[in-house]
Amino acid sequence: SELKINLPHFGLDKPIVSEISSLGFVTLSRQAIVSITYLLMNNILFDLGGETSVTAYAIVGRMLMFALFPVYGITQGFLPIAGYNYGALKYDRVKETIFTAMKYAVGLGVLVFMGLMLFPESITSLFTTDVEVLKETPPAMRWVFAATPIIAVQTIGAAYFQAVGKAIPALLLTLTRQAFFFIPLIFILPIFFGEVGVWMSFPISDVLATFVTAFFLNREVKLKLNVALSE
């Protein structure tokens, strides 16, 4: 068979371009806020604890990246499946996809949580032999990963709105954890708790963001998916 190329058909469709751009902006914002967070954390920790604290954060940050890889992988697989079934009006499959993705992601989060809670010293020793860093990193790691099992709920919940084309809720929920909670907390908590307050900001922001996301996702499931299924 022949494929004929017709140049007029390559024109930009403004509504489609607008939707693609708005949904893509969610991912762009997520990456941008991560970069801003790293910049702020390095500066705050350097002021509070010097190079040792910055090094500890580098190790914790690397472990956080590896720990969240499975969650992000499940989320990337979740997006097209949820989006396709939502567009096909197969809301029962959308619900099943949400809960299946969360089940496996939370399960992986629990395994990561257990490993990091039980063996932070051994993990830290893989990255450094510095005595001060070896002393400071394990307690920081325990704080940072204290809410790891529930991060998947927030991540997949925000991804759901992106999958179904609701750019504004997706953007707001994506920014909830780091922009709305974490960044303010790393300035406020150190006033009362010193450097420990910086590490405490991680689980507190995780819990708050998860509650917010769970609230909106639950409302979406009840008002949209369940109602549609009952009709």
FIGUKE-660966 format. One record per residue: x, y, z of N, C-alpha, C in turn; residue number from 1. Coordinates in steps of 0.001 Angstrom, whole numbers, padded with zeros to 6 digits. Each point is the difference from the previous one (the first is absolute). Last residue first. Example, Ala and Ser with C-alpha at 12.3 -4.5 7.8 and 13.67 -1.06 7.14 Angstrom:
<pts>
PT     n.xx     n.yy     n.zz    ca.xx    ca.yy    ca.zz     c.xx     c.yy     c.zz  pos
PT   012850  -002250   007080   000820   001190   000060  -000770   001090   000730    2
PT   000290  -005720  -000070  -000890   001190   000000   000900   001200   000000    1
</pts>
This chain:
<pts>
PT     n.xx     n.yy     n.zz    ca.xx    ca.yy    ca.zz     c.xx     c.yy     c.zz  pos
PT  -025431   004622   036047  -000970   000470  -000994  -000283  -001077  -001047  231
PT   003270  -000297   003597  -001359  -000293   000449  -001058   000400  -001018  230
PT   004719   000868  -000606  -000231  -001444  -000031  -001436  -000358   000371  229
PT   001463   004516   000241  -000054  -000438  -001398  -000298  -001493  -000100  228
PT   000691   001839   004266  -001262   000487  -000563  -000162  -000477  -001433  227
PT   004078  -000929   002173  -001095  -000800   000550  -001350   000410  -000568  226
PT   003842   002491  -001366   000078  -001391  -000432  -001171  -000829   000516  225
PT   000157   004724   001186   000135  -000223  -001436  -000096  -001473  -000357  224
PT  -000326   001602   004558  -000868   000875  -000785   000032  -000299  -001487  223
PT   002740  -002530   003157  -001401  -000044   000417  -000910   000779  -000947  222
PT   004707   000041  -000707  -000505  -001365  -000180  -001488  -000069   000333  221
PT   002231   004067   000785  -000097  -000265  -001435  -000589  -001385  -000257  220
PT   000980   001194   004428  -001155   000756  -000487  -000223  -000240  -001489  219
PT   003803  -001873   001940  -001194  -000668   000514  -001264   000698  -000486  218
PT   004105   002017  -000974  -000164  -001219  -000791  -001250  -000755   000441  217
PT   001242   003834   002422  -000486   000359  -001334  -000203  -001232  -000878  216
PT   001764  -000684   004361  -001303   000662   000099  -000569   000280  -001380  215
PT   004390  -001675   000370  -000994  -001044   000256  -001402   000590   000077  214
PT   003636   002981  -000381  -000213  -000742  -001244  -001073  -001066   000172  213
PT   001308   002403   003836  -000647   000899  -000963  -000337  -000748  -001285  212
PT   002464  -002324   003267  -001363   000247   000457  -000766   000878  -000992  211
PT   004571  -000721  -000794  -000766  -001225  -000236  -001445   000171   000430  210
PT   003075   003455   000870  -000305  -000074  -001430  -000830  -001234  -000327  209
PT   001553   000512   004442  -000962   001050  -000336  -000424  -000081  -001460  208
PT   003407  -002948   001478  -001290  -000324   000616  -001062   001026  -000387  207
PT   004440   000774  -001410  -000540  -001198  -000652  -001395  -000324   000524  206
PT   002448   003460   002044  -000537   000426  -001298  -000585  -001182  -000762  205
PT   002116  -000978   004053  -001173   000842   000260  -000635   000443  -001312  204
PT   004083  -002488  -000072  -001197  -000807   000275  -001248   000836   000245  203
PT   004041   002497  -000997  -000300  -001021  -001011  -001255  -000804   000339  202
PT   001981   003294   002965  -000861   000566  -001042  -000414  -001041  -001029  201
PT   003190  -000732   003580  -001398  -000235   000362  -000958   000482  -001080  200
PT   004647   000891  -000350  -000300  -001403  -000304  -001445  -000343   000334  199
PT   001477   004307   001089   000093  -000164  -001455  -000377  -001421  -000383  198
PT   000344   001080   004563  -001223   000510  -000602  -000013  -000119  -001512  197
PT   003859  -000979   002581  -000960  -001108   000015  -001317   000428  -000648  196
PT   003443   003211   000767   000189  -000814  -001207  -000983  -001167  -000071  195
PT  -001749   003488   003303   001335  -000001  -000584   000068  -000866  -001250  194
PT  -003966   001107   002757   000685  -001285   000207   001402  -000057  -000585  193
PT  -003020   003929  -000142  -000333  -000642   001271   000858  -001235   000288  192
PT   000497   002527  -004018  -000047   001048   001020  -000200  -000620   001380  191
PT  -000181  -002653  -004002   001336   000215   000582   000050   001099   001054  190
PT  -004168  -000890  -002418   000374  -000978   001030   001409   000181   000561  189
PT  -001727   002837  -003685  -000671   000188   001291   000543  -000934   001084  188
PT   001504  -000118  -004605   000337   001311   000557  -000559   000168   001416  187
PT  -000858  -003872  -002548   001456   000018   000214   000485   001372   000462  186
PT  -004663  -000701  -001065   000410  -000698   001223   001502   000058   000240  185
PT  -002031   001814  -004039  -000253   000808   001200   000511  -000660   001284  184
PT   000493  -002567  -003954   000834   001208  -000019  -000312   000926   001176  183
PT  -002695  -003987  -000540   001398  -000257   000338   000836   001277   000072  182
PT  -004772   000189  -001265   000283  -000454   001363   001494  -000055   000315  181
PT  -001757   001496  -004301  -000944   000545   000969   000321  -000378   001447  180
PT   002759  -001536  -003760  -000154   001455  -000074  -000859   000554   001130  179
PT   000801  -004791  -000361   001249   000743   000137  -000201   001509   000040  178
PT  -003857  -003016  -000222   000984  -000584   000923   001212   000896   000207  177
PT  -003547   001232  -003163  -000398   000004   001413   001129  -000422   000921  176
PT  -000206   000165  -004984   000790   000985   000740  -000260  -000039   001504  175
PT  -002404  -002838  -002969   001415  -000289  -000227   000885   000922   000826  174
PT  -004628   000740  -000067   000342  -001148   000841   001452  -000412  -000174  173
PT  -001660   003524  -002698  -000063   000390   001412   000402  -001157   000919  172
PT  -000305  -000824  -004674   001099   000917   000308   000027   000336   001483  171
PT  -003579  -002598  -001610   001253  -000761  -000085   001186   000868   000385  170
PT  -004292   002007  -000339   000150  -000833   001201   001301  -000787   000008  169
PT  -000697   002498  -003929   000123   000871   001177   000064  -000809   001302  168
PT  -000654  -002225  -004303   001333   000562   000192   000138   000797   001297  167
PT  -002874  -004069  -002051  -000350   001104   000894   001291   000654   000476  166
PT  -000548  -004079  -002873  -000025   001292  -000676  -000403   001181   000853  165
PT   000824  -004835   001045  -001351   000239  -000527  -000154   001399  -000579  164
PT   004153  -001491   001942  -000390  -001034  -000962  -001349   000288  -000644  163
PT   001686   002734   003540   000745   000232  -001232  -000447  -000983  -001085  162
PT  -001728  -000580   004245  -000588   001199  -000596   000723   000390  -001284  161
PT   001714  -003652   002479  -001340  -000312  -000518  -000595   001207  -000716  160
PT   004108   000331   002402   000135  -000487  -001375  -001353  -000331  -000615  159
PT   000303   001234   004569   000231   001164  -000862   000075  -000418  -001462  158
PT  -000379  -003480   003095  -001195   000837   000055   000123   001223  -000887  157
PT   003718  -002812   000609  -000972  -000582  -000926  -001296   000804  -000011  156
PT   003360   001396   003029   000536   000022  -001359  -001016  -000511  -001015  155
PT  -001009  -000151   004682   000048   001371  -000498   000432   000050  -001461  154
PT   000024  -004154   002132  -001379   000479  -000052  -000037   001408  -000580  153
PT   004191  -002026   000891  -000635  -000508  -001219  -001429   000499  -000148  152
PT   002579   000823   003938   000334   000919  -001089  -000697  -000421  -001289  151
PT  -000012  -002355   004351  -001191   000710  -000484   000302   000979  -001131  150
PT   003408  -002831   002249  -001086  -000851  -000510  -001177   000766  -000591  149
PT   003876   002337   002106   000177  -000561  -001341  -001179  -000841  -000492  148
PT   001197   002806   004159  -001330  -000100  -000622   000056  -000596  -001402  147
PT   003982   000568   002700  -001002  -000428   000976  -001381  -000201  -000615  146
PT   004571   001473  -001753  -000757  -001127  -000553  -001112  -000489   000925  145
PT   002905   003709   001161  -000389   000244  -001394  -000914  -001096  -000531  144
PT   001945  -000385   004392  -001003   001057  -000092  -000535   000116  -001422  143
PT   003533  -002953   000722  -001217  -000515   000650  -001119   001038  -000041  142
PT   004260   001221  -001589  -000641  -000949  -000913  -001299  -000531   000592  141
PT   002785   002729   002649  -000658   000787  -001043  -000777  -000907  -000944  140
PT   002659  -002043   003301  -001194   000629   000575  -000774   000828  -001026  139
PT   004082  -002026  -001600  -001062  -000951   000365  -001220   000630   000674  138
PT   003990   002776  -001206  -000903  -000433  -001067  -001094  -000974   000440  137
PT   003742   001877   002795  -001149   000881  -000230  -001027  -000577  -000964  136
PT   004167  -002267   001170  -000755   000251   001224  -001294   000762  -000281  135
PT   003144  -000872  -003438  -000567  -001279   000433  -000858   000159   001251  134
PT   002441   003698  -001515  -001111  -000274  -000922  -000691  -001301   000378  133
PT   003844   001154   002391  -001072   000949   000295  -001221  -000244  -000881  132
PT   003950  -002590  -000756  -000618  -000318   001289  -001189   000907   000292  131
PT   001780  -001611  -004898   000156   001140   000899  -000794  -000240   001287  130
PT   000208  -002664  -004088   000691  -000527   001187   000223   001109   001024  129
PT  -003824  -001082  -004345   001058   000798   000630   000657  -000761   001150  128
PT  -003523  -001803  -002935   000278   001265  -000672   001202   000749   000571  127
PT  -001893  -004169   001668   000267  -000265  -001415   000451   001255  -000736  126
PT  -001489  -000020   004577   001405  -000406  -000144   000361  -000352  -001439  125
PT  -004512   001031   001270   000850   001195  -000009   001453  -000359  -000246  124
PT  -003090  -003503   000553  -000219   000687  -001276   000900   001221  -000109  123
PT  -000025  -002366   004054   000637  -000802  -001052  -000133   000678  -001357  122
PT  -002216   001968   003657   001455   000098   000168   000729  -000753  -001110  121
PT  -004775  -000203   000278   000494   001289  -000502   001513   000144   000105  120
PT  -003637  -003866   000621   001424  -000026  -000351   000534   001346  -000512  119
PT  -004623  -000863   001611   000783  -001030   000687   001504   000107  -000248  118
PT  -003267   002917  -002069  -000127   000151   001443   000920  -000959   000751  117
PT  -000294  -000220  -004719   000689   001224   000405  -000107   000254   001501  116
PT  -002227  -003775  -001951   001440  -000094  -000243   000756   001203   000518  115
PT  -004743  -000020   000201   000583  -000963   000935   001515  -000093  -000166  114
PT  -002427   002715  -003042  -000058   000544   001355   000691  -000930   000992  113
PT  -000638  -001493  -004409   001061   001012   000060   000096   000569   001410  112
PT  -003527  -002934  -000790   001274  -000722  -000050   001182   000959   000103  111
PT  -004306   001850  -000313   000181  -000652   001299   001330  -000747   000047  110
PT  -001351   001925  -004076   000385   001026   000962   000252  -000574   001380  109
PT  -001724  -002755  -003397   001423   000262  -000224   000519   001041   000980  108
PT  -004577  -000810   000140   000730  -001197   000412   001496   000157  -000171  107
PT  -002839   003351  -001646   000085   000063   001463   000763  -001209   000531  106
PT  -000860   000043  -004573   000936   001071   000330   000174   000138   001509  105
PT  -003167  -003097  -001713   001367  -000444  -000260   001022   001067   000381  104
PT  -004571   001068   000521   000304  -001193   000794   001452  -000424  -000182  103
PT  -001822   003543  -002631   000312   000398   001372   000417  -001201   000846  102
PT  -001436  -000801  -004402   001261   000748  -000015   000411   000386   001411  101
PT  -004189  -002021  -000516   001069  -000962  -000269   001361   000683   000037  100
PT  -003870   002653   000420   000246  -000781   001213   001098  -001042  -000201   99
PT  -001317   002715  -003720   000446   000849   001111   000409  -000855   001193   98
PT  -001994  -002155  -003679   001376   000413  -000291   000573   000839   001131   97
PT  -004531  -001253   000177   000855  -001164   000219   001470   000346  -000220   96
PT  -003204   003281  -000992   000080  -000235   001444   000929  -001166   000314   95
PT  -000877   000785  -004499   000772   001120   000542   000185  -000187   001504   94
PT  -002772  -002969  -002271   001409  -000315  -000215   000903   001125   000512   93
PT  -004620   000628   000144   000325  -001088   000914   001469  -000387  -000127   92
PT  -001881   003203  -002934   000362   000538   001304   000316  -001090   001025   91
PT  -000302   000849  -005263   000065  -001244   000768   000461   000332   001421   90
PT  -000472   002915  -004060  -001115  -000034   000954  -000064  -001316   000784   89
PT   003438   001721  -003145  -000924  -001009  -000526  -001224  -000186   000896   88
PT   003506   002967   001262  -000514   000476  -001282  -001001  -000951  -000622   87
PT   002176  -001327   003914  -000853   001148   000308  -000621   000539  -001281   86
PT   003163  -003411  -000383  -001273  -000511   000501  -000959   001117   000381   85
PT   004377   001179  -001457  -000716  -000714  -001066  -001380  -000451   000475   84
PT   002932   002023   003162  -000480   000952  -001000  -000818  -000666  -001090   83
PT   002137  -002685   003285  -001102   000766   000587  -000595   000958  -001025   82
PT   003785  -002364  -001349  -001099  -000942   000231  -001219   000730   000552   81
PT   004097   002400  -000689  -000712  -000318  -001247  -001184  -000939   000200   80
PT   002542   001243   004015  -000534   001137  -000760  -000739  -000401  -001275   79
PT   002520  -003086   002973  -001386   000294   000363  -000625   001048  -000918   78
PT   004621  -001168  -000223  -000828  -001044  -000585  -001481   000234   000239   77
PT   003071   002923   001967   000090   000159  -001450  -000809  -001073  -000722   76
PT   000330  -000317   004687  -000790   001170  -000382   000017   000213  -001507   75
PT   002735  -003337   001879  -001407  -000406   000044  -000896   001148  -000444   74
PT   004524   001009   000407  -000203  -000961  -001080  -001441  -000463  -000077   73
PT   001358   002757   003554  -000117   000768  -001236  -000215  -000922  -001195   72
PT   000765  -002045   004121  -001267   000729   000053  -000210   000789  -001284   71
PT   004137  -002243   000583  -001112  -000934  -000245  -001363   000691  -000008   70
PT   003838   002721   001016  -000008  -000491  -001378  -001149  -000982  -000256   69
PT   001365   002054   004291  -001225   000412  -000684  -000066  -000451  -001449   68
PT   003808  -000882   002839  -001170  -000558   000676  -001290   000307  -000744   67
PT   004177   001850  -001440  -000089  -001431  -000285  -001269  -000609   000595   66
PT   000835   004509   000969  -000191  -000152  -001440  -000172  -001472  -000364   65
PT   001144   001080   004394  -001396   000352  -000263  -000328  -000182  -001477   64
PT   004445  -000544   001394  -000820  -001136   000410  -001482   000259  -000264   63
PT   002982   003512  -000813   000257  -001085  -000950  -000846  -001231   000333   62
PT  -000149   003616   002972  -000652   000332  -001261   000190  -001071  -001048   61
PT   002276  -000360   004104  -001431  -000241   000186  -000763   000270  -001297   60
PT   004556   001034   000012  -000187  -001453   000117  -001482  -000344   000119   59
PT   001157   004519  -000028   000329  -000569  -001309  -000216  -001512   000007   58
PT  -000426   002359   004038  -001161   000200  -000871   000241  -000576  -001388   57
PT   003550  -000026   003054  -001046  -000923   000463  -001230   000106  -000890   56
PT   003429   003067  -000738   000386  -001334  -000465  -001036  -001037   000405   55
PT  -000558   004332   001616  -000228  -000004  -001448   000343  -001366  -000585   54
PT   000951   000728   004526  -001446  -000096  -000220  -000337  -000043  -001483   53
PT   004509   000661   001214  -000445  -001330   000442  -001486  -000200  -000270   52
PT   002124   004237  -000753   000191  -000975  -001071  -000485  -001397   000382   51
PT  -002190   003820   002933   001225  -000005  -000785   000046  -001117  -001034   50
PT  -003637   001384   003209   000930  -001064   000384   001262  -000098  -000814   49
PT  -003530   003545  -000344  -000274  -000638   001288   001070  -000993   000437   48
PT   000137   002382  -004231  -000040   001001   001069  -000146  -000655   001371   47
PT  -000204  -002729  -003803   001366   000521   000136   000065   001034   001120   46
PT  -004200  -001756  -001189   000808  -000966   000745   001437   000471   000177   45
PT  -002933   002649  -002625  -000458  -000031   001391   000865  -000939   000837   44
PT   000831   000222  -004667   000328   001266   000658  -000382  -000011   001475   43
PT  -001133  -003734  -002702   001457   000114   000114   000400   001266   000743   42
PT  -004589  -000642  -001005   000489  -000927   001022   001504   000124   000201   41
PT  -002069   002462  -003492  -000332   000530   001321   000549  -000886   001112   40
PT   000534  -001498  -004442   000751   001237   000206  -000236   000557   001400   39
PT  -002513  -003733  -001402   001401  -000366   000233   000841   001243   000297   38
PT  -004481   000715  -001244   000100  -000618   001322   001437  -000366   000340   37
PT  -001021   001573  -004320  -000061   001096   000976   000170  -000545   001418   36
PT  -000327  -003131  -003464   001268   000737  -000096   000054   001128   001024   35
PT  -004019  -002391  -000391   001041  -000871   000555   001343   000719  -000001   34
PT  -003641   002052  -002093  -000079   000144   001453   001007  -000901   000697   33
PT  -000376  -000230  -004726   000507   001310   000415   000010   000133   001519   32
PT  -001908  -003844  -002015   001457  -000016  -000110   000607   001315   000488   31
PT  -004691  -000318  -000141   000523  -000971   000963   001526  -000004  -000012   30
PT  -002291   002565  -003193  -000050   000624   001324   000577  -000919   001061   29
PT  -000473  -001677  -004387   001027   001040   000045   000065   000637   001381   28
PT  -003460  -003041  -000849   001288  -000685   000134   001143   000997   000094   27
PT  -004230   001784  -000805  -000022  -000665   001306   001337  -000683   000264   26
PT  -000938   001933  -004197   000488   000977   000973   000010  -000581   001409   25
PT  -001877  -002354  -003689   001457  -000105   000053   000607   000943   001014   24
PT  -004619   000206  -000843   000319  -001234   000713   001506  -000207   000101   23
PT  -001529   003727  -002418  -000439   000136   001391   000330  -001244   000809   22
PT   000892   000016  -004671   000889   000917   000721  -000371   000090   001473   21
PT  -002748  -002523  -002928   001303  -000646   000154   000928   000859   000852   20
PT  -004144   001835  -001166  -000162  -001083   000973   001321  -000709   000255   19
PT  -000097   003370  -003300  -000236   000583   001320  -000112  -001080   001070   18
PT   000321  -001279  -004520   001282   000528   000468  -000141   000562   001409   17
PT  -003919  -001397  -002111   000838  -001156   000325   001344   000453   000556   16
PT  -003018   003331  -001531  -000507  -000676   001205   000870  -001178   000428   15
PT   001238   002317  -004075   000192   000763   001235  -000569  -000685   001242   14
PT   002115  -002065  -004482  -001360   000108   000511   000084   000646   001382   13
PT   003471   000118  -004448  -000203  -000174   001438  -001459   000217   000363   12
PT   001969  -001953  -004871  -000257   001224   000748  -000277  -000296   001463   11
PT   000804  -003053  -003852   000991   000136   001062  -000171   001301   000790   10
PT  -002486  -001401  -003974  -000448  -000767   001163   000967   000092   001177    9
PT   000888   001984  -004336  -001027   000751   000749  -000498  -000726   001244    8
PT   003201  -002188  -003000   000530   001038   000895  -001078   000793   000742    7
PT   000068  -005111  -001762  -000695   001218  -000420   000374   001110   000977    6
PT   001686  -005243  -001687   000182   001102   000944  -000637   001253  -000574    5
PT  -000678  -005627  -000626   000109   001301  -000640   000068   001091   001063    4
PT   000960  -005529  -000575  -000304   001040   000986   000239   001350  -000651    3
PT  -001153  -005331  -001849   000738   001250  -000084  -000475   000969   001078    2
PT   000246  -005741  -000457  -000837   001194   000000   000873   001245   000000    1
</pts>
